[in-house]
Amino acid sequence: EDNNDLTAPFSIAEFKDVVFSMEANKCPGPDRFNPGFYHKFWDLCGYEIFEAGCSWLECGAFPPSLNSTNIALIPKGESQASMKDWRPISLCNVLYKIVAKVLANRLKPILEKCISENQSAFVPGRSILDNAMAAIEIIHYMKSKTKGKKGEVALKLDISKAYDRIDWEYLKDIMTKMGFSQKWIGWIMLCVETVDYSIIVNGNLVG
């Protein structure tokens, strides 16, 4: 049933809702069109965008350069002595972001079935602060208990640049194991595997 909902025919309302949920003045991608352009001219081009998005997903291919992305480096602090002092942001084409967000919105209602209850972030209805509060309470308990302290340890583990380290074949295998349909998996892999990057260096594109 969930797979049927995920891969059901799209509606133009889904695309319109996504377009108008975007901040109008967000930085544009390589095609230079920001969300505000699509806000203003939706009545003229909205149906064509809807038809094109459905066609791309149906045939399993994006047009050349649709998923091209410019990467800009934003300084994180006062010193920019090393690459760790910069935060990369991806400037994607809005047309790609529309399609990706339509898929993301379809996935939202079933996220609770896919993600462990132990993860408190990035799922509607959960708060990233829940696990932080739980950790504070656990540390307080460990410090205040009078017996059995010997041998206790608390570990904080964090994967640096976790998204960038994911192997796409691993993601595909996980979705298959979780029971997602091949059609849905194909859509997700289309979004993540077709991207190409250029880096903005001193106002020029490299790569």
C-alpha positions in Angstrom: 0.0 0.0 0.0 2.8 2.4 0.9 4.5 1.7 -2.5 1.3 2.4 -4.3 1.0 5.8 -2.6 4.7 6.6 -3.3 4.4 5.8 -7.0 0.8 6.9 -7.7 0.3 9.4 -10.6 1.5 12.9 -9.7 -0.8 15.9 -9.6 0.0 19.4 -10.6 -1.0 20.5 -7.1 2.0 18.6 -5.7 4.3 20.5 -8.0 2.7 23.9 -7.3 2.8 23.4 -3.5 6.5 22.7 -3.8 7.3 25.7 -5.9 5.4 28.1 -3.6 7.0 26.6 -0.5 10.4 27.8 -1.7 11.7 31.2 -0.6 11.5 33.4 -3.6 15.0 35.0 -3.3 17.0 31.8 -2.8 20.2 31.7 -4.7 19.7 30.2 -8.2 21.6 27.2 -9.7 23.6 27.1 -12.9 20.5 28.0 -15.0 20.2 31.4 -13.2 16.5 31.0 -12.4 15.5 31.4 -8.8 12.2 30.3 -7.2 10.8 33.8 -7.5 10.8 33.4 -11.3 8.6 30.4 -11.1 6.4 32.1 -8.5 5.8 35.0 -10.9 5.3 32.9 -14.1 3.6 29.8 -12.7 0.4 30.5 -14.5 2.3 30.5 -17.8 4.8 27.6 -17.3 3.4 25.6 -14.4 1.7 22.9 -16.5 4.7 22.5 -18.7 6.9 22.1 -15.6 4.5 19.5 -14.2 4.4 17.5 -17.5 8.2 17.7 -17.9 8.8 16.5 -14.3 6.4 13.5 -14.8 8.0 12.7 -18.1 11.6 12.7 -16.6 10.5 10.4 -13.8 8.6 8.1 -16.2 11.5 7.6 -18.6 14.1 7.6 -15.8 16.4 10.3 -17.2 17.0 14.0 -16.6 17.9 16.4 -19.5 21.6 17.2 -19.7 22.6 19.8 -17.1 19.3 19.7 -15.2 21.1 18.1 -12.2 24.2 20.3 -12.5 25.2 22.0 -9.3 27.5 24.8 -8.4 29.3 24.6 -5.1 30.1 27.8 -3.2 32.3 28.0 -0.1 31.0 30.1 2.7 33.4 31.2 5.6 32.5 29.6 8.9 34.5 31.9 11.2 37.0 34.7 11.3 39.9 32.6 10.0 39.9 30.8 6.7 43.3 29.1 7.1 42.1 25.6 6.0 39.3 23.9 4.2 37.7 23.1 7.5 37.0 26.8 8.0 34.7 26.8 5.0 31.2 25.4 4.6 30.2 24.2 1.1 26.7 24.9 -0.1 25.1 23.4 -3.2 23.3 25.7 -5.6 21.0 23.4 -7.6 18.7 24.2 -10.4 15.2 24.9 -9.2 13.6 22.5 -11.7 15.7 19.7 -10.1 14.8 20.8 -6.6 11.1 20.8 -7.5 11.2 17.2 -8.6 13.3 16.1 -5.6 11.0 17.9 -3.2 7.9 16.3 -4.7 9.4 12.9 -4.0 10.5 14.0 -0.5 7.0 15.1 0.3 5.6 11.7 -0.7 8.1 10.0 1.5 7.3 12.1 4.6 4.1 10.2 5.7 6.0 6.9 6.0 9.2 8.1 7.6 8.2 6.9 11.0 8.0 3.4 9.6 11.5 3.7 8.1 13.5 5.4 10.8 14.2 4.1 14.3 12.4 5.6 17.2 15.8 6.3 18.6 16.5 9.0 16.0 14.8 12.2 17.2 15.8 14.5 14.3 14.5 15.1 10.8 11.2 13.3 11.2 8.0 15.3 11.5 6.7 15.2 15.1 10.1 14.5 16.6 12.5 17.0 18.1 16.3 17.0 17.8 16.4 18.2 21.4 14.9 14.9 22.7 18.1 12.9 22.5 20.2 15.8 23.8 18.0 16.0 26.9 18.2 12.2 27.3 22.0 12.3 27.1 22.1 15.1 29.8 19.9 13.0 32.1 22.1 9.9 31.6 25.3 11.8 32.3 23.7 13.4 35.4 22.6 9.9 36.6 26.1 8.5 36.1 27.7 11.3 38.0 25.3 11.3 40.9 24.9 7.6 41.6 26.8 6.3 44.6 27.4 2.7 43.6 28.5 0.9 40.5 30.4 3.8 38.9 33.4 1.7 38.1 33.7 0.8 34.4 31.0 3.1 33.1 31.7 5.1 30.0 29.8 7.4 27.7 30.7 7.8 24.0 29.7 10.5 21.6 30.1 9.3 18.0 29.8 11.6 15.0 30.5 10.8 11.3 32.1 13.8 9.6 30.3 14.7 6.3 28.1 11.7 6.7 26.0 12.3 3.5 29.1 12.7 1.4 30.4 9.3 2.6 27.4 7.3 1.7 27.9 4.8 -1.1 24.9 5.0 -3.5 24.9 1.2 -4.0 24.5 0.8 -0.3 21.6 3.2 -0.3 20.0 1.2 -3.1 20.5 -2.0 -1.2 19.0 -0.6 1.9 15.9 0.6 0.1 15.5 -2.8 -1.6 15.8 -4.5 1.8 13.2 -2.2 3.3 10.7 -3.2 0.6 10.6 -0.1 -1.5 9.5 -0.8 -5.1 12.0 -0.8 -7.9 10.1 2.2 -9.5 10.6 4.3 -6.4 14.2 3.2 -5.9 14.8 4.2 -9.5 13.4 7.7 -8.9 15.6 8.2 -5.9 18.7 6.9 -7.6 18.0 9.2 -10.5 18.2 12.2 -8.2 21.4 11.2 -6.4 23.4 9.5 -9.1 23.1 12.0 -12.0 24.5 15.1 -10.3 27.6 16.8 -11.6 29.5 19.5 -9.7 31.4 22.7 -10.5 33.2 24.7 -7.8 32.9 28.5 -7.7 36.5 29.8 -7.2 37.0 33.6 -7.2 33.8 34.0 -9.3 34.8 31.4 -11.9 33.5 27.8 -12.3 36.1 25.0 -11.9 35.3 21.4 -12.9 
